[in-house]
Amino acid sequence: MINRQIIKSIKSLITKFPVLALTGPRQSGKTTLLKNSFPEYRYISLEDLDYRNYALEDPKGFLEEYNYKVIFDEAQRVPHLFSYIQTIVDESKKMGHFILTGSQNFLLLENITQSLAGRVILFKLLPFDFTELKNEKILLSNWKEQAIKGFYPAIYDRDINPSIYYANYIQTYIQRDVSQLINIHDFTKFNNFIKLCAGRTAQLLNINHLAKDCGISPPTAKSWLSILEKSYIIFLLKPYYENFNKRVIKSPKLYFFDTGLVSYLLNIKKAKDISEHQKGHLFENLIVAEKEKQNQHQYLLYEYWFWRNSKGVEVDLLYKKGTKFVLYEIKSSKTIQSKMIKGLNYFDELTQRKTESKIIIYAGDRNQKRTHFKIERWNNIT
């Protein structure tokens, strides 16, 4: 079993809240993590029809039997349990009373908001991050090969060919999650929609164009994007904008949580299959997704943005550290050129030198600390 970074934060905070909730995409390792890290907790999967019927038909009896230190997996399948759990934890005042997990973010969070607000701490477990793979000495040295292989645990634990894994993952995902969340009549069209999204990874999202290319209406495209977000397939990176007296882009950029899935959807099976057009976008997705995985797994609580003006001057990724900005330029090149820092310098001047650090992440193999910026190799980003 590969050690997960998130467990350190979970163990330090489970004693501070009555309920802990762990979300994330299907097969990201939630069940394995909790079973191995909390053996003193009983594990109940509400995907199991017997347990689910018991909880639906007799919630009081169910929670009398499973009343303390229990992991309820796929808890959103029995939404009325949340109100009963609220009463139990309010009366007991015990910390770490229950652990809830779920792979459908919307349904789980909706029930938590309604019944358990203030009583629960939330965590997201995403596919493996670089650090987790490096610690096991299984992070590949070639970024293209790593991007194609992806980061889902089963690929590593069971040595599954990525193409076989992702083909099954998409089919299972459509059958289980999408059909539960929304009524889609044409799964072929929905499948095509996901592929069109993969072709737009690390690019500005234009819902009207996406809908037109898929042959669906813009409201349908917006609904389908929401489903992909709620199931942790994609995430949208928001633009950062203030009143800079300059016209800036206000559309989000689209990314996938896992580049292995992107590669499969684009029929990329080997490094040589990556075109020059795809290379920059795939590399950017790899890095931005890694930063978000670090953010969630280390419980850093950063909010990430990008910035671009109408002339195309851009900062690929940024966040605020106090009142200062940390800026990133992401390049798939193996060499560094001075012009790569142009967008970061422009933003620094625009914000009146409120930048703490400027960092170029590239596909090369050296870290460098230059006078006005740092260079980080792709597999050693911090």
The 8 nearest C-alpha neighbors of each residue, nearest first, counted from 0:
[[1, 2, 156, 31, 32, 3, 152, 35],
 [2, 0, 3, 131, 135, 132, 152, 156],
 [1, 3, 0, 131, 4, 6, 134, 135],
 [4, 2, 5, 6, 131, 1, 32, 127],
 [5, 3, 6, 296, 7, 297, 2, 131],
 [4, 6, 296, 7, 3, 8, 297, 9],
 [5, 7, 9, 8, 4, 10, 3, 36],
 [8, 6, 10, 5, 9, 11, 4, 297],
 [9, 7, 11, 6, 10, 5, 12, 298],
 [10, 8, 6, 12, 11, 7, 13, 5],
 [11, 9, 7, 13, 8, 12, 6, 14],
 [10, 12, 8, 9, 13, 7, 14, 15],
 [13, 11, 15, 14, 9, 10, 8, 16],
 [14, 12, 95, 15, 10, 16, 9, 11],
 [13, 15, 94, 12, 95, 16, 11, 10],
 [16, 14, 12, 13, 94, 17, 95, 11],
 [15, 17, 94, 18, 13, 119, 14, 95],
 [18, 16, 94, 95, 96, 118, 93, 88],
 [19, 17, 119, 97, 16, 95, 98, 96],
 [18, 20, 98, 120, 119, 99, 121, 13],
 [21, 19, 99, 121, 100, 98, 120, 122],
 [22, 20, 100, 122, 123, 121, 99, 19],
 [23, 21, 123, 101, 100, 102, 124, 122],
 [22, 24, 124, 123, 102, 125, 231, 25],
 [25, 23, 231, 102, 27, 230, 26, 125],
 [24, 26, 102, 27, 23, 28, 230, 172],
 [27, 25, 28, 24, 151, 152, 29, 153],
 [28, 26, 126, 25, 125, 24, 29, 151],
 [27, 29, 26, 31, 30, 32, 152, 124],
 [30, 28, 32, 31, 27, 33, 124, 21],
 [29, 31, 33, 32, 28, 34, 72, 100],
 [32, 30, 34, 28, 29, 33, 35, 36],
 [31, 33, 29, 30, 35, 34, 36, 28],
 [34, 32, 36, 30, 35, 37, 31, 29],
 [33, 35, 31, 37, 32, 36, 38, 30],
 [34, 36, 33, 32, 37, 38, 31, 30],
 [35, 37, 33, 34, 32, 38, 6, 31],
 [36, 38, 39, 34, 33, 40, 35, 32],
 [39, 37, 40, 34, 35, 36, 41, 33],
 [38, 40, 37, 41, 68, 69, 34, 36],
 [41, 39, 68, 69, 38, 37, 70, 42],
 [42, 40, 69, 70, 68, 43, 39, 38],
 [41, 43, 70, 69, 40, 71, 44, 34],
 [44, 42, 71, 70, 72, 45, 41, 69],
 [45, 43, 72, 46, 47, 71, 73, 42],
 [44, 46, 51, 47, 73, 50, 72, 74],
 [45, 47, 44, 48, 73, 51, 76, 72],
 [48, 46, 45, 50, 49, 44, 51, 43],
 [47, 49, 51, 50, 52, 46, 45, 53],
 [50, 48, 52, 51, 47, 53, 45, 54],
 [51, 49, 53, 47, 48, 52, 45, 54],
 [50, 52, 45, 48, 54, 53, 49, 55],
 [53, 51, 55, 49, 54, 50, 56, 48],
 [54, 52, 50, 56, 51, 55, 57, 49],
 [53, 55, 58, 51, 52, 61, 57, 56],
 [56, 54, 52, 53, 57, 58, 51, 77],
 [55, 57, 53, 54, 52, 58, 51, 61],
 [56, 58, 60, 54, 59, 53, 55, 61],
 [59, 57, 54, 61, 60, 55, 62, 56],
 [60, 58, 62, 61, 57, 63, 83, 54],
 [59, 61, 63, 57, 62, 58, 64, 54],
 [60, 62, 58, 64, 59, 54, 63, 57],
 [63, 61, 65, 66, 64, 59, 60, 58],
 [62, 64, 60, 66, 61, 65, 59, 58],
 [63, 65, 62, 61, 66, 60, 59, 67],
 [66, 64, 62, 63, 67, 61, 69, 41],
 [65, 67, 62, 63, 64, 69, 68, 61],
 [68, 66, 96, 69, 65, 97, 40, 62],
 [69, 67, 40, 96, 97, 41, 70, 95],
 [68, 70, 41, 40, 97, 67, 42, 71],
 [69, 71, 98, 42, 99, 43, 41, 97],
 [72, 70, 99, 43, 74, 44, 98, 69],
 [71, 73, 44, 100, 74, 45, 99, 43],
 [74, 72, 101, 100, 75, 45, 76, 46],
 [73, 75, 72, 76, 71, 99, 77, 101],
 [74, 76, 107, 78, 77, 73, 106, 101],
 [75, 77, 74, 73, 78, 45, 46, 51],
 [78, 76, 75, 79, 80, 74, 55, 51],
 [79, 77, 75, 80, 76, 81, 110, 74],
 [78, 80, 81, 77, 82, 83, 55, 58],
 [81, 79, 83, 78, 82, 77, 84, 58],
 [80, 82, 84, 79, 83, 114, 78, 85],
 [83, 81, 85, 84, 114, 80, 79, 86],
 [82, 84, 86, 80, 85, 81, 87, 79],
 [83, 85, 81, 87, 82, 86, 80, 88],
 [86, 84, 82, 83, 88, 87, 115, 89],
 [87, 85, 89, 83, 84, 88, 90, 82],
 [86, 88, 84, 90, 85, 89, 91, 83],
 [89, 87, 91, 90, 85, 92, 86, 17],
 [90, 88, 86, 92, 87, 91, 85, 93],
 [89, 91, 87, 88, 92, 86, 93, 85],
 [90, 92, 88, 93, 89, 87, 96, 86],
 [93, 91, 89, 88, 90, 94, 17, 87],
 [94, 92, 91, 96, 17, 95, 88, 16],
 [93, 95, 17, 16, 14, 96, 15, 92],
 [94, 96, 17, 13, 14, 18, 97, 16],
 [95, 97, 68, 17, 94, 67, 18, 93],
 [98, 96, 18, 69, 68, 95, 70, 99],
 [97, 99, 70, 19, 20, 18, 71, 69],
 [100, 98, 20, 71, 70, 74, 72, 19],
 [101, 99, 21, 72, 73, 20, 22, 74],
 [100, 102, 73, 22, 103, 74, 72, 107],
 [101, 103, 24, 23, 25, 22, 104, 230],
 [104, 102, 230, 101, 105, 106, 229, 107],
 [103, 105, 229, 107, 106, 108, 102, 230],
 [104, 106, 108, 229, 107, 103, 109, 230],
 [107, 105, 109, 108, 104, 75, 103, 110],
 [106, 108, 75, 104, 110, 109, 105, 111],
 [107, 109, 111, 105, 110, 106, 104, 112],
 [110, 108, 106, 112, 107, 111, 105, 113],
 [111, 109, 113, 108, 112, 107, 114, 78],
 [110, 112, 115, 108, 114, 113, 109, 116],
 [113, 111, 116, 109, 110, 114, 108, 115],
 [112, 114, 110, 111, 109, 115, 116, 82],
 [113, 115, 111, 82, 112, 81, 110, 116],
 [116, 114, 111, 118, 85, 112, 119, 117],
 [115, 117, 112, 118, 111, 114, 119, 113],
 [118, 116, 119, 115, 120, 16, 112, 114],
 [119, 117, 115, 116, 17, 16, 18, 120],
 [118, 120, 18, 19, 117, 16, 115, 17],
 [119, 121, 19, 20, 16, 18, 122, 118],
 [120, 122, 20, 21, 19, 119, 123, 22],
 [121, 123, 21, 20, 22, 124, 120, 295],
 [124, 122, 22, 23, 21, 295, 125, 121],
 [125, 123, 23, 22, 27, 296, 122, 29],
 [124, 126, 23, 27, 123, 292, 127, 24],
 [127, 125, 151, 27, 150, 128, 152, 124],
 [128, 126, 150, 131, 151, 125, 152, 129],
 [127, 129, 131, 130, 292, 289, 126, 132],
 [130, 128, 132, 131, 133, 138, 378, 127],
 [131, 129, 133, 132, 128, 134, 4, 127],
 [130, 132, 134, 128, 129, 133, 127, 3],
 [131, 133, 138, 129, 135, 137, 130, 134],
 [134, 132, 136, 130, 138, 135, 131, 137],
 [133, 135, 131, 132, 136, 130, 137, 2],
 [134, 136, 132, 133, 137, 131, 1, 138],
 [137, 135, 133, 134, 138, 132, 139, 131],
 [136, 138, 132, 135, 133, 139, 134, 155],
 [139, 137, 132, 133, 136, 140, 129, 145],
 [138, 140, 145, 141, 137, 142, 144, 136],
 [141, 139, 142, 138, 145, 378, 144, 143],
 [142, 140, 144, 143, 139, 145, 146, 362],
 [143, 141, 145, 144, 146, 140, 139, 362],
 [144, 142, 146, 145, 270, 141, 147, 282],
 [143, 145, 147, 141, 146, 142, 270, 148],
 [146, 144, 142, 148, 143, 147, 139, 149],
 [145, 147, 143, 258, 149, 144, 148, 259],
 [148, 146, 259, 144, 145, 149, 262, 143],
 [149, 147, 145, 259, 146, 161, 144, 150],
 [259, 150, 148, 146, 147, 258, 257, 145],
 [149, 151, 127, 126, 152, 257, 148, 259],
 [150, 152, 126, 153, 154, 27, 149, 127],
 [153, 151, 155, 154, 156, 27, 150, 28],
 [154, 152, 156, 155, 157, 151, 159, 158],
 [153, 155, 159, 158, 152, 157, 151, 156],
 [156, 154, 158, 153, 152, 157, 159, 151],
 [155, 157, 153, 158, 154, 152, 0, 159],
 [156, 158, 153, 159, 155, 154, 152, 160],
 [159, 157, 155, 154, 156, 160, 153, 161],
 [160, 158, 154, 157, 161, 164, 153, 163],
 [159, 161, 163, 162, 164, 158, 154, 148],
 [162, 160, 164, 163, 148, 165, 159, 154],
 [163, 161, 165, 164, 160, 166, 263, 268],
 [164, 162, 166, 160, 161, 165, 167, 159],
 [163, 165, 161, 167, 162, 166, 168, 160],
 [166, 164, 168, 167, 162, 163, 161, 169],
 [167, 165, 163, 168, 169, 164, 162, 170],
 [166, 168, 170, 165, 164, 169, 171, 163],
 [167, 169, 165, 171, 166, 170, 172, 164],
 [170, 168, 172, 171, 166, 167, 165, 173],
 [169, 171, 167, 173, 172, 168, 174, 166],
 [172, 170, 174, 168, 169, 173, 175, 167],
 [171, 173, 169, 175, 170, 176, 174, 168],
 [174, 172, 177, 170, 171, 175, 176, 169],
 [173, 175, 171, 172, 178, 170, 176, 177],
 [176, 174, 172, 173, 178, 171, 177, 179],
 [177, 175, 179, 172, 178, 173, 174, 180],
 [176, 178, 173, 180, 179, 181, 175, 174],
 [177, 179, 176, 180, 181, 175, 174, 182],
 [180, 178, 176, 177, 181, 175, 182, 174],
 [181, 179, 177, 178, 176, 182, 226, 103],
 [182, 180, 178, 177, 179, 183, 226, 223],
 [181, 183, 178, 184, 180, 179, 177, 185],
 [184, 182, 185, 181, 186, 178, 189, 177],
 [183, 185, 186, 182, 188, 189, 187, 178],
 [186, 184, 187, 188, 183, 189, 190, 182],
 [185, 187, 189, 188, 190, 184, 183, 173],
 [188, 186, 190, 185, 189, 191, 192, 184],
 [187, 189, 191, 186, 190, 185, 192, 213],
 [188, 190, 186, 192, 191, 187, 193, 185],
 [191, 189, 187, 193, 192, 188, 186, 194],
 [190, 192, 188, 194, 189, 193, 195, 187],
 [191, 193, 189, 195, 190, 194, 213, 188],
 [192, 194, 196, 190, 195, 191, 197, 189],
 [195, 193, 197, 191, 196, 264, 192, 198],
 [194, 196, 198, 192, 197, 193, 191, 199],
 [195, 197, 193, 199, 194, 198, 192, 200],
 [198, 196, 194, 200, 261, 199, 195, 193],
 [197, 199, 195, 196, 200, 194, 265, 261],
 [200, 198, 196, 197, 202, 201, 195, 253],
 [199, 201, 254, 197, 253, 202, 198, 280],
 [202, 200, 280, 254, 253, 284, 252, 283],
 [203, 201, 252, 200, 199, 253, 204, 280],
 [204, 202, 252, 251, 250, 205, 253, 201],
 [203, 205, 252, 251, 253, 206, 202, 250],
 [206, 204, 208, 207, 209, 203, 250, 210],
 [205, 207, 209, 208, 210, 204, 217, 220],
 [208, 206, 210, 209, 217, 205, 211, 216],
 [209, 207, 211, 210, 206, 205, 212, 217],
 [208, 210, 206, 212, 207, 211, 205, 213],
 [211, 209, 215, 213, 207, 217, 208, 220],
 [210, 212, 214, 208, 213, 209, 207, 215],
 [213, 211, 209, 210, 214, 208, 195, 215],
 [214, 212, 210, 211, 215, 192, 209, 191],
 [213, 215, 211, 212, 210, 216, 188, 209],
 [216, 214, 210, 213, 211, 219, 217, 220],
 [215, 217, 219, 218, 210, 220, 214, 211],
 [216, 218, 220, 210, 219, 207, 221, 206],
 [219, 217, 221, 220, 216, 222, 215, 210],
 [220, 218, 222, 216, 221, 217, 223, 215],
 [221, 219, 217, 223, 222, 218, 210, 224],
 [220, 222, 218, 224, 219, 223, 217, 225],
 [223, 221, 219, 225, 220, 224, 218, 226],
 [224, 222, 226, 220, 225, 221, 219, 227],
 [223, 225, 227, 221, 226, 222, 220, 228],
 [224, 226, 228, 222, 223, 227, 229, 221],
 [225, 227, 223, 229, 228, 224, 230, 222],
 [228, 226, 224, 232, 230, 225, 229, 233],
 [229, 227, 225, 233, 231, 226, 230, 234],
 [228, 230, 226, 104, 231, 227, 105, 103],
 [229, 231, 227, 103, 228, 232, 24, 226],
 [232, 230, 24, 228, 229, 233, 227, 23],
 [231, 233, 227, 230, 255, 228, 256, 234],
 [234, 232, 255, 228, 254, 231, 256, 227],
 [233, 235, 254, 228, 255, 253, 236, 256],
 [236, 234, 253, 252, 251, 254, 237, 233],
 [235, 237, 252, 251, 304, 253, 234, 238],
 [236, 238, 251, 304, 235, 239, 305, 252],
 [239, 237, 305, 304, 306, 249, 251, 240],
 [240, 238, 306, 304, 305, 237, 241, 249],
 [241, 239, 238, 247, 242, 306, 249, 243],
 [242, 240, 243, 239, 244, 247, 245, 350],
 [241, 243, 244, 240, 245, 246, 247, 350],
 [242, 244, 245, 241, 349, 240, 246, 350],
 [245, 243, 242, 246, 241, 247, 349, 240],
 [246, 244, 243, 247, 308, 242, 309, 241],
 [245, 247, 309, 308, 244, 248, 243, 310],
 [246, 248, 308, 309, 307, 245, 249, 240],
 [247, 249, 308, 307, 250, 309, 238, 246],
 [250, 248, 238, 247, 251, 240, 237, 239],
 [249, 251, 248, 203, 204, 238, 252, 237],
 [252, 250, 237, 236, 238, 204, 203, 235],
 [253, 251, 203, 236, 202, 204, 235, 201],
 [252, 254, 235, 200, 201, 202, 204, 234],
 [255, 253, 200, 201, 234, 233, 284, 235],
 [256, 254, 233, 257, 232, 234, 258, 200],
 [255, 257, 288, 233, 232, 254, 258, 234],
 [256, 258, 255, 259, 260, 149, 150, 261],
 [259, 257, 261, 146, 260, 149, 262, 285],
 [149, 260, 258, 147, 262, 148, 261, 257],
 [259, 261, 263, 258, 262, 257, 165, 264],
 [262, 260, 258, 264, 197, 259, 263, 265],
 [263, 261, 267, 259, 265, 260, 147, 264],
 [262, 264, 266, 260, 265, 261, 267, 259],
 [263, 265, 261, 194, 262, 266, 260, 197],
 [264, 266, 262, 263, 267, 261, 197, 194],
 [267, 265, 263, 264, 262, 268, 272, 261],
 [268, 266, 262, 272, 265, 263, 269, 273],
 [269, 267, 266, 272, 147, 263, 262, 270],
 [268, 270, 272, 271, 267, 144, 147, 273],
 [269, 271, 272, 143, 273, 144, 268, 267],
 [270, 272, 269, 273, 274, 268, 267, 143],
 [271, 273, 270, 267, 269, 274, 268, 266],
 [274, 272, 271, 270, 277, 278, 267, 275],
 [275, 273, 277, 276, 278, 272, 271, 270],
 [276, 274, 278, 277, 273, 279, 280, 272],
 [275, 277, 274, 278, 279, 280, 273, 281],
 [276, 278, 274, 280, 275, 279, 281, 273],
 [277, 279, 275, 281, 280, 276, 273, 274],
 [280, 278, 282, 331, 281, 277, 283, 276],
 [279, 281, 283, 201, 277, 282, 278, 284],
 [282, 280, 284, 278, 283, 279, 277, 285],
 [283, 281, 285, 279, 284, 280, 331, 278],
 [282, 284, 280, 286, 285, 281, 329, 287],
 [283, 285, 281, 287, 282, 286, 201, 288],
 [286, 284, 282, 283, 288, 287, 258, 289],
 [285, 287, 289, 283, 288, 284, 290, 282],
 [286, 288, 290, 284, 289, 285, 283, 291],
 [289, 287, 291, 286, 290, 285, 256, 284],
 [288, 290, 292, 286, 287, 291, 128, 293],
 [291, 289, 293, 287, 292, 288, 294, 286],
 [290, 292, 294, 288, 289, 293, 295, 287],
 [293, 291, 289, 295, 294, 290, 296, 128],
 [294, 292, 290, 296, 291, 295, 297, 289],
 [293, 295, 291, 299, 292, 297, 298, 296],
 [296, 294, 298, 292, 293, 297, 123, 291],
 [295, 297, 5, 293, 298, 4, 294, 292],
 [298, 296, 299, 295, 294, 293, 5, 4],
 [299, 297, 295, 296, 300, 294, 8, 5],
 [298, 300, 294, 297, 301, 295, 293, 296],
 [301, 299, 298, 294, 302, 295, 297, 303],
 [302, 300, 299, 303, 294, 318, 319, 320],
 [301, 303, 318, 300, 304, 319, 317, 294],
 [302, 304, 318, 317, 301, 316, 236, 305],
 [305, 303, 237, 238, 317, 239, 316, 236],
 [304, 306, 316, 238, 315, 314, 317, 239],
 [307, 305, 314, 239, 238, 313, 315, 304],
 [308, 306, 313, 312, 248, 247, 311, 314],
 [307, 309, 247, 310, 248, 311, 312, 246],
 [308, 310, 311, 247, 246, 248, 307, 312],
 [311, 309, 308, 312, 307, 247, 246, 313],
 [310, 312, 309, 308, 313, 307, 248, 342],
 [313, 311, 307, 342, 308, 310, 314, 309],
 [314, 312, 307, 342, 306, 311, 315, 308],
 [313, 315, 306, 316, 305, 342, 343, 328],
 [314, 316, 305, 328, 327, 313, 329, 306],
 [317, 315, 305, 327, 314, 304, 326, 303],
 [318, 316, 326, 304, 325, 303, 305, 327],
 [317, 319, 303, 325, 324, 302, 304, 320],
 [320, 318, 324, 323, 321, 325, 322, 317],
 [319, 321, 323, 324, 322, 318, 325, 355],
 [320, 322, 323, 319, 324, 318, 355, 325],
 [321, 323, 320, 319, 324, 353, 354, 355],
 [324, 322, 353, 354, 320, 355, 319, 321],
 [325, 323, 354, 319, 355, 318, 320, 326],
 [324, 326, 356, 318, 317, 355, 354, 357],
 [325, 327, 317, 357, 358, 316, 324, 356],
 [328, 326, 358, 316, 359, 315, 317, 357],
 [327, 329, 359, 315, 314, 360, 358, 330],
 [330, 328, 360, 359, 361, 283, 327, 315],
 [331, 329, 361, 332, 360, 328, 279, 362],
 [330, 332, 362, 279, 361, 282, 333, 278],
 [331, 333, 330, 334, 362, 361, 363, 335],
 [334, 332, 363, 362, 361, 331, 335, 364],
 [335, 333, 332, 363, 336, 361, 362, 331],
 [336, 334, 337, 333, 339, 332, 361, 374],
 [335, 337, 338, 339, 334, 340, 332, 333],
 [336, 338, 339, 340, 335, 341, 334, 372],
 [339, 337, 341, 340, 336, 342, 335, 344],
 [340, 338, 337, 341, 336, 328, 335, 342],
 [339, 341, 338, 343, 342, 337, 344, 328],
 [342, 340, 344, 338, 343, 339, 345, 337],
 [343, 341, 345, 313, 344, 312, 340, 314],
 [342, 344, 346, 340, 345, 341, 314, 347],
 [345, 343, 347, 341, 346, 342, 340, 348],
 [344, 346, 342, 348, 347, 343, 349, 341],
 [345, 347, 349, 343, 348, 344, 350, 342],
 [346, 348, 344, 352, 350, 345, 349, 354],
 [349, 347, 351, 345, 346, 350, 352, 344],
 [348, 350, 346, 347, 351, 345, 243, 352],
 [349, 351, 347, 348, 352, 353, 346, 354],
 [352, 350, 348, 349, 353, 347, 354, 346],
 [351, 353, 347, 354, 348, 350, 349, 355],
 [352, 354, 323, 350, 351, 324, 347, 355],
 [355, 353, 324, 323, 352, 356, 347, 325],
 [354, 356, 323, 324, 325, 353, 357, 320],
 [355, 357, 325, 354, 326, 358, 372, 324],
 [358, 356, 326, 372, 327, 325, 373, 343],
 [357, 359, 373, 327, 372, 374, 326, 328],
 [358, 360, 328, 374, 327, 329, 375, 373],
 [361, 359, 375, 329, 376, 377, 374, 328],
 [360, 362, 330, 376, 331, 377, 363, 329],
 [363, 361, 333, 331, 377, 332, 376, 364],
 [364, 362, 333, 361, 376, 365, 334, 332],
 [363, 365, 376, 362, 366, 333, 377, 361],
 [366, 364, 376, 363, 367, 375, 374, 361],
 [365, 367, 375, 374, 376, 368, 364, 373],
 [366, 368, 374, 373, 369, 365, 375, 372],
 [369, 367, 373, 374, 372, 370, 366, 371],
 [368, 370, 372, 373, 371, 367, 374, 366],
 [369, 371, 372, 368, 373, 367, 357, 374],
 [370, 372, 369, 373, 357, 356, 368, 358],
 [373, 371, 357, 369, 358, 370, 368, 356],
 [374, 372, 368, 358, 369, 367, 359, 357],
 [373, 375, 359, 367, 366, 358, 360, 368],
 [376, 374, 366, 360, 380, 359, 377, 379],
 [375, 377, 364, 361, 379, 363, 378, 365],
 [376, 378, 362, 361, 379, 360, 380, 375],
 [379, 377, 376, 380, 129, 140, 142, 138],
 [378, 380, 376, 377, 375, 381, 129, 366],
 [379, 381, 375, 378, 377, 376, 360, 290],
 [380, 379, 290, 375, 293, 378, 130, 377]]
